[in-house]
Amino acid sequence: MLVELPGPVRRLRLPSSSPPEDSRRAGGRPHIPYARPLPPAFPSVGGWAFASLQVGRTCATIEHIANIRRVLTYAPPIVLVRDEQIPQICKQPERECCGAMFHGSKDAKMTSASSRPLEMNLLDLQSTVCAIGDVHGRSDLLETLIKFIDEHSTETRRRPRVYFLGDIVDRGPDSRGAMDIVCETLKRWPESRLLLGNHDFMFRDALTEQRFVEDWFMRGAATTLASYLGHSDCFTFDDLHEIKERFEDHVEVLQSASLSEVLGRYLFVHAGIDPTRPPNDQRLADVLQIRSRFLDHVGHLSHVVVHGHSPSTPPLPIVTENRISLDTNAVYTDVLTMAMIDTDSNRMQFYSTDQSGAVRATAPVLVNRGRGVACNCPTHQKVY
């Protein structure tokens, strides 16, 4: 809530969701790991955990459990399912919570400069492309993945191109630390990119034009501000100005973030695209928060869309004929997922953090909706 006080100072009352003072460590950052307790355990059949799975209007029933139970383990083999069984895992209802905000923005339509396709043959890159799903303040998990990428780069002698799929900030305890890692990665590997997420958009606005501050405070700003300024029940607009002045590199990276990037046959974006519009004519509201119109679309698109924004339950990457979904709800599950494309072979592997702090190979859920699937994935499991 925005509270007007007597005098020139305006204060923003935060919800009481910030980490407690004693949870903070030296240097002003919160103690890691931190996660909100998970929902009650899923019911089980024959000792296998399961959840109601659905895509579009199709919902998995009890009769399907025998066919899908392997999908729901944390170290599954690749499972190929058909549309009539389980077209997709647990897609959240579309919540166009900020539609008016994005449509009202001066960036409401992507310009050619912000969405210019980078068409090149992946085999010519001499690098490894790494796409990382929504971070939401889990700097500990992001640091683990970046170290893994660094080690992989040393072993293969191939430079990485890291594509952060957005929503670096909010909800989790260390948005500041996560932004530090993003800035360091972009400097170290200049071909890397940050794709702007809807939470990043609101954070950037709060630090610059301050048009949608109240909307941001409704959607996870408390923990972000606490990570930058320390815990408080109230923050002022002067505090936002302080963040902007002290963390100029964070603001610069947010302002230069891409809305989409095209690399070979892949299009990288935060939420997805409107299937009825070409990639260079997308609306800001769509690339930042589209759900149903994109997720429910069956059929090949101009590119395979690599995206986050829509969390999967259980936390596994999902591959269909037209998209690769990498948001595994890291802030609550400890599972931060990355797709790694070997540009020599154009093969894709998936890696995730786990609750032990390790990085392991993860087999995605391959969803065949009658059009095949979008990537060539190995079937073996490997623990790091």
PyMOL commands that set and color helices and strands:
alter all, ss='L'
color gray80, all
select helices_A, chain A and resi 21-23+62-72+99-104+122-124+139-156+175-188+198-207+213-217+221-229+237-246+248-255+279-281+284-289+292-295+330-333
alter helices_A, ss='H'
color red, helices_A
select strands_A, chain A and resi 2-4+10-13+44-45+48-49+54-55+58-59+79-82+127-132+159-164+193-194+234-236+260-263+266-269+304-307+318-319+323-325+337-342+347-353+359-361+365-368
alter strands_A, ss='S'
color yellow, strands_A
deselect
rebuild
show_as cartoon
